[in-house]
Amino acid sequence: MITCYVLERRTTINLKALAVVYLFIHLFVLFSRDENLLCGIIKSMVGDD
């Protein structure tokens, strides 16, 4: 019973991690296609107008 619970929790954590990784890859692909957007975001993060 406990092992099933632990296994279930691990699966949910893995799915969350996979979702985050997928999101980062998706954003990276999006940015690499639109370099101006990426530059704009970096500039706004640095605060350099």
Secondary structure, DSSP 8 states (H G I E B T S, - for coil): -HHHHHHHHHHHHHHHHHHHHHHHHHHHHHHHH-HHHHHHHHHHHHT--
